[in-house]
């Protein structure tokens, strides 16, 4: 088989692995207006970009559960990360305690491949006051509790509406 055919076969075999089922668009408001997205030990601008990037990757991971061609639009209107930033001498520290529970508010819509709205809400308010009482699954990652809050909502509330059994 010549080189061109080998490359073409590789593309046909590998391409479906990289195809995503659902697509996500995340819109943010001014991070300075959110309840608590304060950095502990880095510049505000780079921390806000890091938070946005991390949450967008997480929303993308969730959108992979949607059928092909579906689009998940999210606008984050309020964000209060788990923990609270406290002054710790020379450095600020994010202290995670049960009284500093994660909260997020957003609006969303899910459209199918034809652009029909399957599900939407003008306001979703999530908070988990018992976030530290649950068993922590998986590896330790940044914003674990906040992402778990979103994942729980997505799996229990949104997916059953979008993909009925």
KOLDRENDREN-890126 format. One record per atom (N, C-alpha, C): x negated, z negated, y negated; atom name; residue number from 0. Coordinates in pm, 1 decimal, always signed. Last residue first. Layout:
N
- X, Z, Y, CA, NUM
...
END
This chain:
165
- +3498.6, -2882.7, -815.4, N, 164
- +3476.4, -2876.4, -669.4, CA, 164
- +3587.5, -2803.9, -598.7, C, 164
- +3407.6, -2712.6, -1119.1, N, 163
- +3502.5, -2794.0, -1039.5, CA, 163
- +3477.7, -2775.5, -889.6, C, 163
- +3186.8, -2707.9, -1336.6, N, 162
- +3182.3, -2656.7, -1199.5, CA, 162
- +3277.4, -2742.0, -1115.3, C, 162
- +3273.5, -2831.4, -1571.8, N, 161
- +3220.8, -2695.5, -1576.7, CA, 161
- +3223.0, -2630.3, -1438.3, C, 161
- +3355.3, -3084.0, -1487.5, N, 160
- +3446.3, -3001.0, -1567.2, CA, 160
- +3403.5, -2854.7, -1563.1, C, 160
- +3134.8, -3188.0, -1347.9, N, 159
- +3264.0, -3173.0, -1278.1, CA, 159
- +3365.8, -3086.7, -1354.3, C, 159
- +2935.1, -3180.1, -1563.1, N, 158
- +2929.3, -3090.1, -1448.4, CA, 158
- +3062.2, -3077.6, -1373.0, C, 158
- +3016.1, -3392.5, -1748.5, N, 157
- +3017.3, -3250.6, -1782.3, CA, 157
- +3022.0, -3159.1, -1660.5, C, 157
- +3015.5, -3650.3, -1616.0, N, 156
- +3122.3, -3607.1, -1705.9, CA, 156
- +3129.9, -3455.0, -1723.8, C, 156
- +2799.3, -3686.4, -1439.7, N, 155
- +2928.7, -3748.5, -1410.8, CA, 155
- +3043.4, -3693.2, -1493.3, C, 155
- +2578.8, -3538.3, -1538.8, N, 154
- +2616.9, -3529.2, -1397.4, CA, 154
- +2757.9, -3580.4, -1369.9, C, 154
- +2575.6, -3611.7, -1814.0, N, 153
- +2580.4, -3471.0, -1773.6, CA, 153
- +2633.0, -3457.8, -1630.5, C, 153
- +2548.8, -3892.6, -1803.1, N, 152
- +2665.6, -3830.7, -1865.7, CA, 152
- +2682.3, -3687.7, -1815.5, C, 152
- +2297.6, -3910.3, -1674.4, N, 151
- +2416.4, -3971.8, -1614.6, CA, 151
- +2543.5, -3909.9, -1671.3, C, 151
- +2134.6, -3779.7, -1865.3, N, 150
- +2150.9, -3724.1, -1730.6, CA, 150
- +2275.5, -3780.0, -1663.3, C, 150
- +2147.7, -3956.6, -2083.1, N, 149
- +2197.8, -3819.6, -2096.7, CA, 149
- +2226.0, -3759.0, -1959.4, C, 149
- +2026.5, -4183.1, -1967.3, N, 148
- +2158.7, -4193.5, -2029.0, CA, 148
- +2224.0, -4055.1, -2038.5, C, 148
- +1776.4, -4085.2, -1903.3, N, 147
- +1866.8, -4123.9, -1794.7, CA, 147
- +2010.4, -4133.4, -1845.9, C, 147
- +1668.0, -4053.9, -2157.5, N, 146
- +1695.3, -3934.8, -2077.0, CA, 146
- +1791.4, -3966.8, -1962.1, C, 146
- +1643.0, -4322.7, -2228.5, N, 145
- +1723.7, -4233.2, -2311.1, CA, 145
- +1763.8, -4108.4, -2231.2, C, 145
- +1465.9, -4420.6, -2035.8, N, 144
- +1600.9, -4476.7, -2045.7, CA, 144
- +1694.5, -4384.9, -2124.5, C, 144
- +1230.2, -4260.2, -2083.4, N, 143
- +1297.9, -4264.2, -1953.3, CA, 143
- +1443.3, -4308.9, -1967.4, C, 143
- +1051.9, -4206.6, -2286.1, N, 142
- +1194.9, -4190.4, -2313.1, CA, 142
- +1277.6, -4191.6, -2184.1, C, 142
- +786.1, -4120.0, -2066.4, N, 141
- +830.5, -4157.6, -2199.8, CA, 141
- +977.8, -4122.8, -2217.6, C, 141
- +802.6, -4236.0, -1726.6, N, 140
- +780.5, -4134.5, -1827.9, CA, 140
- +834.6, -4182.5, -1961.8, C, 140
- +723.7, -4320.9, -1410.8, N, 139
- +739.0, -4378.9, -1543.3, CA, 139
- +706.9, -4272.3, -1647.5, C, 139
- +907.7, -4149.4, -1152.4, N, 138
- +785.9, -4193.6, -1220.2, CA, 138
- +816.6, -4246.2, -1359.3, C, 138
- +1200.9, -4279.8, -984.5, N, 137
- +1104.2, -4178.4, -1025.4, CA, 137
- +985.2, -4238.9, -1096.4, C, 137
- +1426.7, -4522.3, -1118.6, N, 136
- +1392.0, -4423.4, -1016.3, CA, 136
- +1288.5, -4326.5, -1071.4, C, 136
- +1499.2, -4850.5, -1162.0, N, 135
- +1426.6, -4740.2, -1224.6, CA, 135
- +1378.3, -4646.4, -1115.1, C, 135
- +1813.2, -4992.5, -1139.4, N, 134
- +1688.7, -4962.2, -1069.8, CA, 134
- +1626.2, -4839.8, -1133.8, C, 134
- +1938.7, -5161.9, -1429.8, N, 133
- +1947.7, -5059.9, -1325.1, CA, 133
- +1810.7, -5037.8, -1262.2, C, 133
- +1899.6, -5324.7, -1642.3, N, 132
- +1949.7, -5387.7, -1520.4, CA, 132
- +1956.5, -5290.3, -1402.9, C, 132
- +1838.5, -5190.9, -1869.7, N, 131
- +1725.7, -5251.8, -1798.7, CA, 131
- +1768.6, -5319.2, -1668.3, C, 131
- +2087.2, -5105.6, -1968.3, N, 130
- +1988.8, -5007.1, -1923.3, CA, 130
- +1872.3, -5066.6, -1844.6, C, 130
- +2328.6, -5205.5, -2054.3, N, 129
- +2266.7, -5265.6, -1935.9, CA, 129
- +2155.4, -5178.1, -1880.3, C, 129
- +2415.6, -5050.0, -2259.8, N, 128
- +2376.4, -5186.8, -2293.3, CA, 128
- +2311.4, -5258.8, -2174.5, C, 128
- +2391.2, -4744.1, -2344.5, N, 127
- +2377.4, -4815.1, -2218.2, CA, 127
- +2323.0, -4954.4, -2245.0, C, 127
- +2589.3, -4490.2, -2491.7, N, 126
- +2502.3, -4607.0, -2505.5, CA, 126
- +2500.3, -4677.4, -2371.1, C, 126
- +2711.4, -4202.0, -2650.6, N, 125
- +2658.9, -4263.6, -2529.8, CA, 125
- +2573.5, -4384.7, -2567.0, C, 125
- +2962.0, -4009.1, -2769.4, N, 124
- +2884.2, -4128.6, -2802.3, CA, 124
- +2841.4, -4194.6, -2672.0, C, 124
- +3035.3, -3696.2, -2881.5, N, 123
- +3008.8, -3772.4, -2759.7, CA, 123
- +2919.9, -3888.6, -2801.7, C, 123
- +3241.5, -3492.0, -3058.2, N, 122
- +3164.5, -3615.4, -3066.7, CA, 122
- +3157.0, -3682.3, -2929.2, C, 122
- +3355.4, -3253.6, -3004.5, N, 121
- +3302.6, -3269.7, -3138.9, CA, 121
- +3221.7, -3398.6, -3152.9, C, 121
- +3302.6, -3074.2, -2708.7, N, 120
- +3343.5, -3199.6, -2770.7, CA, 120
- +3279.0, -3207.7, -2907.4, C, 120
- +3389.8, -2843.7, -2443.2, N, 119
- +3328.2, -2878.7, -2571.7, CA, 119
- +3377.5, -3015.3, -2617.3, C, 119
- +3385.3, -2587.7, -2195.9, N, 118
- +3400.1, -2728.3, -2231.2, CA, 118
- +3333.9, -2751.3, -2366.0, C, 118
- +3397.8, -2312.3, -2207.5, N, 117
- +3441.2, -2380.3, -2085.7, CA, 117
- +3469.7, -2527.0, -2114.2, C, 117
- +3454.7, -2044.3, -2410.0, N, 116
- +3421.7, -2187.0, -2412.5, CA, 116
- +3483.7, -2253.5, -2290.1, C, 116
- +3318.5, -1727.9, -2332.4, N, 115
- +3436.3, -1814.6, -2332.6, CA, 115
- +3392.8, -1961.2, -2327.4, C, 115
- +3105.5, -1557.5, -2299.8, N, 114
- +3119.5, -1623.6, -2429.3, CA, 114
- +3242.7, -1711.2, -2440.5, C, 114
- +3053.8, -1463.8, -2051.3, N, 113
- +3135.5, -1377.2, -2137.5, CA, 113
- +3157.7, -1437.8, -2276.1, C, 113
- +2921.1, -1668.6, -1925.4, N, 112
- +2844.2, -1547.3, -1956.3, CA, 112
- +2920.4, -1450.1, -2045.1, C, 112
- +3059.0, -1961.6, -2096.8, N, 111
- +3022.7, -1882.8, -1979.4, CA, 111
- +2952.1, -1754.4, -2022.1, C, 111
- +2948.3, -2246.7, -2283.0, N, 110
- +3015.8, -2116.5, -2275.5, CA, 110
- +2969.9, -2043.2, -2150.8, C, 110
- +2989.5, -2565.0, -2397.1, N, 109
- +2937.9, -2487.6, -2285.1, CA, 109
- +3019.3, -2359.6, -2280.1, C, 109
- +2892.9, -2772.3, -2667.3, N, 108
- +2984.0, -2673.5, -2610.4, CA, 108
- +2912.3, -2605.5, -2495.7, C, 108
- +2876.2, -3089.2, -2841.2, N, 107
- +2827.9, -2986.2, -2750.4, CA, 107
- +2936.3, -2883.6, -2721.6, C, 107
- +2730.5, -3346.1, -3036.4, N, 106
- +2844.3, -3259.3, -3008.3, CA, 106
- +2789.5, -3146.2, -2922.5, C, 106
- +2617.2, -3686.0, -3000.6, N, 105
- +2598.2, -3542.2, -3014.7, CA, 105
- +2731.2, -3471.1, -2999.3, C, 105
- +2432.3, -3982.6, -3000.8, N, 104
- +2559.1, -3917.0, -3032.6, CA, 104
- +2528.4, -3769.2, -3052.1, C, 104
- +2285.6, -4244.5, -2821.1, N, 103
- +2275.6, -4107.2, -2868.8, CA, 103
- +2417.1, -4055.8, -2893.8, C, 103
- +2091.9, -4533.7, -2757.6, N, 102
- +2218.6, -4473.7, -2803.3, CA, 102
- +2190.7, -4331.3, -2847.3, C, 102
- +1944.8, -4797.3, -2563.7, N, 101
- +1945.4, -4660.0, -2614.0, CA, 101
- +2086.4, -4614.4, -2652.1, C, 101
- +1904.8, -5142.5, -2681.6, N, 100
- +1951.4, -5041.7, -2585.9, CA, 100
- +1955.6, -4901.8, -2648.2, C, 100
- +1769.3, -5399.1, -2731.7, N, 99
- +1741.8, -5273.7, -2801.6, CA, 99
- +1777.5, -5157.1, -2710.6, C, 99
- +1812.2, -5609.2, -2562.8, N, 98
- +1893.8, -5605.3, -2684.5, CA, 98
- +1872.6, -5476.2, -2764.6, C, 98
- +1625.0, -5578.5, -2349.2, N, 97
- +1767.0, -5546.8, -2328.3, CA, 97
- +1850.3, -5537.8, -2456.4, C, 97
- +1333.1, -5419.1, -2491.0, N, 96
- +1402.8, -5537.8, -2443.4, CA, 96
- +1550.9, -5502.2, -2429.0, C, 96
- +1039.3, -5278.6, -2571.2, N, 95
- +1163.5, -5248.2, -2499.9, CA, 95
- +1216.5, -5377.6, -2439.2, C, 95
- +872.4, -5215.2, -2863.7, N, 94
- +904.1, -5320.8, -2767.6, CA, 94
- +1038.2, -5287.5, -2703.9, C, 94
- +628.9, -5027.2, -2986.6, N, 93
- +770.0, -5015.0, -2947.7, CA, 93
- +792.4, -5114.5, -2834.9, C, 93
- +413.1, -5142.7, -3246.3, N, 92
- +442.0, -5130.6, -3103.7, CA, 92
- +590.7, -5111.1, -3083.1, C, 92
- +157.1, -5070.0, -3481.2, N, 91
- +298.7, -5090.5, -3453.9, CA, 91
- +320.8, -5067.7, -3305.0, C, 91
- -155.6, -5241.4, -3532.9, N, 90
- -76.0, -5131.7, -3477.4, CA, 90
- +71.0, -5170.6, -3468.1, C, 90
- -264.0, -5471.5, -3635.9, N, 89
- -312.6, -5343.8, -3688.0, CA, 89
- -224.5, -5226.2, -3644.8, C, 89
- +13.1, -5656.2, -3566.6, N, 88
- -119.6, -5665.2, -3626.0, CA, 88
- -159.2, -5531.9, -3687.2, C, 88
- +257.2, -5511.6, -3488.5, N, 87
- +171.1, -5587.8, -3398.0, CA, 87
- +29.9, -5596.8, -3451.8, C, 87
- +585.3, -5470.7, -3578.9, N, 86
- +448.7, -5474.3, -3628.9, CA, 86
- +365.9, -5564.7, -3538.7, C, 86
- +797.5, -5279.3, -3368.7, N, 85
- +759.4, -5404.9, -3431.7, CA, 85
- +614.6, -5396.8, -3477.3, C, 85
- +1062.6, -5076.4, -3285.3, N, 84
- +924.6, -5078.3, -3332.1, CA, 84
- +901.1, -5207.2, -3409.8, C, 84
- +1248.0, -5115.8, -2988.5, N, 83
- +1242.4, -5127.7, -3133.2, CA, 83
- +1096.3, -5137.9, -3173.6, C, 83
- +1441.1, -4962.5, -2719.7, N, 82
- +1333.0, -5041.8, -2777.9, CA, 82
- +1341.9, -5043.9, -2929.0, C, 82
- +1553.2, -4630.9, -2696.0, N, 81
- +1542.5, -4762.7, -2633.3, CA, 81
- +1422.9, -4835.3, -2692.2, C, 81
- +1647.4, -4468.9, -3004.1, N, 80
- +1568.8, -4478.2, -2881.8, CA, 80
- +1569.8, -4620.3, -2827.4, C, 80
- +1909.3, -4330.5, -3128.6, N, 79
- +1851.1, -4464.3, -3136.2, CA, 79
- +1778.8, -4484.5, -3003.9, C, 79
- +2052.7, -4071.6, -3305.7, N, 78
- +1961.0, -4107.3, -3198.3, CA, 78
- +1901.6, -4244.7, -3227.4, C, 78
- +2304.1, -3836.6, -3384.4, N, 77
- +2251.2, -3972.4, -3399.9, CA, 77
- +2163.1, -4003.4, -3280.4, C, 77
- +2347.5, -3569.7, -3333.2, N, 76
- +2387.9, -3620.6, -3464.0, CA, 76
- +2337.9, -3762.7, -3491.1, C, 76
- +2238.7, -3285.3, -3182.1, N, 75
- +2218.2, -3430.2, -3181.2, CA, 75
- +2245.6, -3482.9, -3321.9, C, 75
- +2414.6, -3039.2, -3040.4, N, 74
- +2366.3, -3080.6, -3172.0, CA, 74
- +2360.1, -3232.5, -3173.4, C, 74
- +2388.7, -2795.9, -2788.2, N, 73
- +2391.8, -2938.6, -2820.4, CA, 73
- +2342.5, -2957.3, -2963.4, C, 73
- +2514.8, -2564.6, -2563.0, N, 72
- +2475.1, -2587.5, -2702.1, CA, 72
- +2493.1, -2735.1, -2733.9, C, 72
- +2455.0, -2388.2, -2287.6, N, 71
- +2482.9, -2526.5, -2324.0, CA, 71
- +2426.8, -2547.7, -2464.3, C, 71
- +2579.5, -2110.5, -2122.0, N, 70
- +2499.2, -2156.8, -2234.4, CA, 70
- +2548.0, -2295.0, -2276.1, C, 70
- +2553.9, -1920.5, -1817.7, N, 69
- +2618.6, -2022.1, -1899.8, CA, 69
- +2523.0, -2069.4, -2008.1, C, 69
- +2405.3, -1755.1, -1657.0, N, 68
- +2470.7, -1696.2, -1772.8, CA, 68
- +2542.0, -1796.5, -1862.5, C, 68
- +2463.0, -1931.8, -1357.3, N, 67
- +2386.8, -1829.5, -1427.8, CA, 67
- +2469.5, -1770.2, -1541.7, C, 67
- +2587.1, -2269.8, -1390.8, N, 66
- +2585.9, -2135.7, -1332.5, CA, 66
- +2508.9, -2036.9, -1419.9, C, 66
- +2364.6, -2553.3, -1437.3, N, 65
- +2480.1, -2471.9, -1475.0, CA, 65
- +2472.7, -2335.1, -1408.1, C, 65
- +2126.0, -2669.3, -1385.7, N, 64
- +2234.5, -2698.9, -1291.9, CA, 64
- +2358.9, -2615.3, -1320.7, C, 64
- +1969.0, -2612.8, -1599.3, N, 63
- +1941.9, -2538.4, -1476.2, CA, 63
- +2049.8, -2561.4, -1371.9, C, 63
- +2031.6, -2800.3, -1788.0, N, 62
- +2101.2, -2672.0, -1795.6, CA, 62
- +2076.7, -2585.9, -1672.5, C, 62
- +1845.7, -3002.3, -1731.6, N, 61
- +1986.9, -3022.5, -1697.9, CA, 61
- +2062.4, -2890.4, -1694.0, C, 61
- +1616.3, -2880.5, -1834.9, N, 60
- +1619.9, -2918.7, -1693.8, CA, 60
- +1765.2, -2939.3, -1647.7, C, 60
- +1691.3, -2864.6, -2102.9, N, 59
- +1667.3, -2742.3, -2026.2, CA, 59
- +1674.2, -2769.4, -1876.8, C, 59
- +1694.4, -3136.6, -2168.1, N, 58
- +1819.7, -3060.4, -2172.6, CA, 58
- +1806.3, -2929.6, -2095.3, C, 58
- +1415.5, -3180.3, -2140.2, N, 57
- +1511.1, -3249.4, -2053.3, CA, 57
- +1646.3, -3177.3, -2051.8, C, 57
- +1311.0, -3023.0, -2341.5, N, 56
- +1272.2, -2995.6, -2202.4, CA, 56
- +1371.6, -3060.0, -2106.6, C, 56
- +1428.3, -3159.9, -2555.6, N, 55
- +1465.0, -3020.8, -2530.6, CA, 55
- +1427.1, -2979.7, -2388.5, C, 55
- +1295.3, -3406.2, -2541.8, N, 54
- +1439.1, -3401.3, -2515.8, CA, 54
- +1485.5, -3258.2, -2488.2, C, 54
- +1031.4, -3321.0, -2603.9, N, 53
- +1059.9, -3392.2, -2480.6, CA, 53
- +1208.3, -3385.1, -2444.3, C, 53
- +1063.9, -3206.0, -2860.3, N, 52
- +1013.3, -3127.0, -2748.0, CA, 52
- +1048.9, -3191.0, -2614.1, C, 52
- +1149.6, -3430.1, -3010.0, N, 51
- +1232.3, -3310.1, -2998.4, CA, 51
- +1190.9, -3228.2, -2877.2, C, 51
- +923.8, -3600.5, -2981.9, N, 50
- +1056.9, -3643.3, -2935.5, CA, 50
- +1145.5, -3520.8, -2912.7, C, 50
- +727.4, -3440.7, -3106.1, N, 49
- +712.3, -3480.8, -2966.1, CA, 49
- +847.3, -3523.0, -2906.7, C, 49
- +824.3, -3427.3, -3365.2, N, 48
- +810.0, -3302.7, -3287.3, CA, 48
- +799.0, -3333.9, -3138.5, C, 48
- +803.5, -3699.4, -3428.6, N, 47
- +934.9, -3635.8, -3428.0, CA, 47
- +931.4, -3505.1, -3349.2, C, 47
- +523.8, -3725.3, -3419.7, N, 46
- +607.7, -3801.8, -3326.7, CA, 46
- +746.3, -3738.2, -3317.0, C, 46
- +441.4, -3564.1, -3629.1, N, 45
- +403.6, -3525.6, -3492.9, CA, 45
- +486.5, -3601.8, -3389.4, C, 45
- +563.0, -3708.2, -3846.9, N, 44
- +591.9, -3567.6, -3819.1, CA, 44
- +558.5, -3526.8, -3677.2, C, 44
- +450.5, -3975.5, -3836.3, N, 43
- +593.5, -3948.3, -3819.5, CA, 43
- +622.1, -3804.7, -3776.0, C, 43
- +148.7, -4040.7, -3650.8, N, 42
- +218.7, -3990.9, -3770.4, CA, 42
- +363.6, -3951.3, -3739.7, C, 42
- +156.9, -4331.3, -3432.8, N, 41
- +115.3, -4195.2, -3465.0, CA, 41
- +191.8, -4147.7, -3587.9, C, 41
- +267.7, -4560.6, -3315.0, N, 40
- +126.1, -4557.1, -3347.8, CA, 40
- +75.0, -4414.8, -3371.7, C, 40
- +548.7, -4549.6, -3312.0, N, 39
- +480.2, -4677.8, -3305.2, CA, 39
- +336.4, -4665.7, -3352.9, C, 39
- +798.8, -4386.2, -3510.2, N, 38
- +680.2, -4384.5, -3424.4, CA, 38
- +615.3, -4521.8, -3421.3, C, 38
- +1151.0, -4412.6, -3492.2, N, 37
- +1027.2, -4446.8, -3562.3, CA, 37
- +909.9, -4442.7, -3465.2, C, 37
- +1411.4, -4355.4, -3464.4, N, 36
- +1316.5, -4262.6, -3403.5, CA, 36
- +1183.4, -4285.4, -3474.2, C, 36
- +1702.8, -4483.2, -3508.9, N, 35
- +1570.1, -4534.3, -3472.1, CA, 35
- +1492.5, -4429.8, -3393.0, C, 35
- +1906.8, -4330.5, -3651.5, N, 34
- +1900.8, -4476.4, -3654.1, CA, 34
- +1761.2, -4529.6, -3619.9, C, 34
- +1815.2, -4042.8, -3849.9, N, 33
- +1856.2, -4105.8, -3724.3, CA, 33
- +1830.1, -4256.1, -3730.6, C, 33
- +1701.0, -3943.3, -4076.9, N, 32
- +1838.0, -3993.5, -4088.2, CA, 32
- +1887.5, -4058.8, -3959.4, C, 32
- +1458.5, -3841.5, -4006.0, N, 31
- +1457.3, -3960.3, -4091.6, CA, 31
- +1596.7, -4021.3, -4107.2, C, 31
- +1522.5, -3607.1, -3873.9, N, 30
- +1484.8, -3723.6, -3794.8, CA, 30
- +1481.3, -3851.4, -3877.6, C, 30
- +1792.1, -3411.8, -3956.3, N, 29
- +1670.1, -3470.7, -4009.7, CA, 29
- +1639.6, -3600.0, -3934.0, C, 29
- +1915.2, -3277.7, -3645.7, N, 28
- +1930.0, -3306.5, -3787.1, CA, 28
- +1798.1, -3365.4, -3835.0, C, 28
- +1877.9, -3010.7, -3407.5, N, 27
- +1847.8, -3145.4, -3455.9, CA, 27
- +1881.2, -3157.0, -3603.1, C, 27
- +2006.8, -2839.6, -3133.8, N, 26
- +1993.6, -2843.2, -3279.2, CA, 26
- +1974.5, -2989.2, -3320.9, C, 26
- +1930.7, -2653.6, -2852.8, N, 25
- +1940.5, -2788.6, -2908.3, CA, 25
- +1915.5, -2780.5, -3058.4, C, 25
- +2058.7, -2459.2, -2607.1, N, 24
- +2015.7, -2452.1, -2746.9, CA, 24
- +2038.9, -2591.6, -2804.6, C, 24
- +1998.3, -2340.7, -2276.6, N, 23
- +2033.6, -2449.4, -2367.5, CA, 23
- +1979.6, -2419.9, -2507.2, C, 23
- +2133.6, -2176.5, -1990.4, N, 22
- +2046.2, -2173.6, -2107.7, CA, 22
- +2091.6, -2285.4, -2200.3, C, 22
- +2123.3, -2179.1, -1628.8, N, 21
- +2186.4, -2198.5, -1758.6, CA, 21
- +2083.7, -2197.1, -1870.0, C, 21
- +1924.7, -2077.3, -1440.8, N, 20
- +2067.9, -2056.5, -1426.5, CA, 20
- +2136.5, -2066.2, -1563.1, C, 20
- +1627.1, -1892.5, -1486.3, N, 19
- +1704.1, -2014.4, -1505.7, CA, 19
- +1851.9, -1982.7, -1495.4, C, 19
- +1370.5, -1755.4, -1291.1, N, 18
- +1498.0, -1733.7, -1358.6, CA, 18
- +1572.9, -1865.9, -1370.4, C, 18
- +1149.4, -1794.5, -1135.8, N, 17
- +1141.3, -1835.2, -1275.6, CA, 17
- +1272.2, -1816.9, -1351.1, C, 17
- +1226.0, -1690.4, -891.3, N, 16
- +1185.0, -1830.2, -895.6, CA, 16
- +1184.8, -1881.5, -1038.6, C, 16
- +1268.9, -1418.0, -936.1, N, 15
- +1384.6, -1507.7, -922.8, CA, 15
- +1348.6, -1655.8, -927.9, C, 15
- +987.8, -1327.0, -949.1, N, 14
- +1074.3, -1334.2, -1066.5, CA, 14
- +1195.5, -1424.9, -1048.9, C, 14
- +865.9, -1296.2, -693.9, N, 13
- +838.9, -1414.1, -775.2, CA, 13
- +938.6, -1432.1, -889.2, C, 13
- +958.0, -1051.4, -584.7, N, 12
- +965.3, -1174.4, -505.7, CA, 12
- +954.7, -1298.4, -594.0, C, 12
- +912.4, -867.5, -786.4, N, 11
- +1047.0, -877.0, -729.1, CA, 11
- +1063.6, -1008.2, -652.4, C, 11
- +635.4, -902.9, -823.9, N, 10
- +728.9, -931.9, -932.4, CA, 10
- +870.3, -951.8, -879.1, C, 10
- +537.2, -814.0, -577.0, N, 9
- +514.4, -952.4, -619.3, CA, 9
- +610.5, -992.3, -728.7, C, 9
- +609.8, -544.5, -586.0, N, 8
- +668.9, -631.8, -483.9, CA, 8
- +653.0, -778.8, -522.7, C, 8
- +445.1, -459.8, -799.3, N, 7
- +591.1, -448.5, -809.6, CA, 7
- +659.9, -540.0, -709.2, C, 7
- +190.9, -503.3, -686.6, N, 6
- +231.1, -576.3, -806.4, CA, 6
- +383.3, -574.8, -821.2, C, 6
- +203.2, -319.4, -474.0, N, 5
- +182.1, -462.0, -447.6, CA, 5
- +227.0, -547.4, -565.8, C, 5
- +232.9, -77.3, -609.5, N, 4
- +341.4, -123.1, -522.5, CA, 4
- +328.2, -272.0, -491.7, C, 4
- -17.2, -69.3, -741.3, N, 3
- +107.9, -68.3, -817.9, CA, 3
- +223.7, -122.5, -734.7, C, 3
- -203.0, -53.0, -527.4, N, 2
- -198.3, -170.3, -614.6, CA, 2
- -67.2, -179.0, -691.4, C, 2
- -57.2, +83.9, -220.9, N, 1
- -142.6, +87.2, -340.4, CA, 1
- -116.0, -33.5, -430.1, C, 1
- -85.5, +0.0, +117.2, N, 0
- +0.0, +0.0, +0.0, CA, 0
- -90.1, +0.0, -123.6, C, 0
END
